[in-house]
Amino acid sequence: MKNFVLIFLFLIFIFGILDCSLKKPTGFDGECKIHILVIDTTGTVPLDSISGLAPVANAKVQLYSQEYDIKYTSITDDNGETEIENLLASQYVISVSKKIPAELLPDSIHINKDVLLTGTFEKTIYQNQVFDADTVKLGKKLLSKIIINEIYYCGSSSNNGTYQYDQFVELYNASDTVQYLDGLIIARASVYSNYINQYAEAMYLYQFPGTGKDFPVVPGEHVVVAQDAIDHITGAGADSSLDLSYAHWEFYNQYGDIDNPHVPNLENINPNKQNDFLLHIKYGGVFLINGKEVDQFNFTPSGYVLFSFKDVMDAVEYSRDPGNPKIFTGRLDAGIAGIGLQKYSGKSIERKNPIDGAAGHDTDNSSLDFKIVHPPTPGYQH
């Protein structure tokens, strides 16, 4: 009997030790906070005569935790400061942005475009930890006139099985003037690049035709580019798919592909990758690139194409799993869209209302700029 009692006490002791090990929280602690000071480094905002800094008032500060898929938003005060409380202990991507209309820019800045002041950094915030103010130095971004607005990549499932050839990329004119598609390139990013901090790297590149002003896009217009511009519901028997026969454009691989003669084509311009334009159904990235001739690009030994960051008009990275390694440098996209979006779910990622968010939702952080929608909405906003 004595031995049994000793064994029982020993087991209680062992389980007590194990129970003291670190565990992922089962509830929200909500007791953390962060203090942020936002300053301009571009000369867009005037210097304060006392501090010698250029504090940015009314800047939007957004914190995003991929661990909990939770976002916090705050606005800086007249001193460029904000304090956000009741945070969960987590690692956060912190993005700051403020749009400056062209008419409000100082005379010393000789451009006639709206400017987005933006900055991004990551920080792990712990419970009961005291922080000094984090200073965010904002850089200047000239706002893209044409942006990527929606990407449908995951495919769908039905009684007839799974299907993934109904993908599309949707562009949007976020400006207040007519823009032109002529020569622009839509590209699928390579997944594991050796040049992530030096170049943007793509495997499939498809280019709009035109000589400059042949294909206008009016303000607020959506442009749908289908992988194949057919009715995938009837044509492929995928009853949970989409009718893309009315798409504005289609990706056409001249080395062998379905071609809808009633829909104009973007053609493959990478001779080393003679494949149809197909996005990965779980993770990947899409570029919108300024137009160039193919002989102006540099090629890797694997036949991928390298181009400079300045040629990138827009870049969107997506992934189902937040634990996957980043594909893009933070200079192109500081976040990841589509976290949790399951393959064959028939869902897409769509930019948050671009009509009043051409700046506010083009922060180069897809974690904040995009949302998951169902069903996909080719040609209009959800």
Helices and strands as residue ranges (DSSP letters): H 2-19, E 32-40, E 60-65, E 70-75, E 81-87, E 90-100, G 102-104, E 115-125, E 134-142, E 146-152, E 156-158, E 161-163, E 168-173, E 179-180, E 185-189, E 200-207, E 216-217, E 222-226, H 232-235, E 249-252, E 265-268, E 283-289, G 294-296, E 298-299, E 305-307, G 309-311, E 312-319, E 348-351, H 366-369, E 370-373
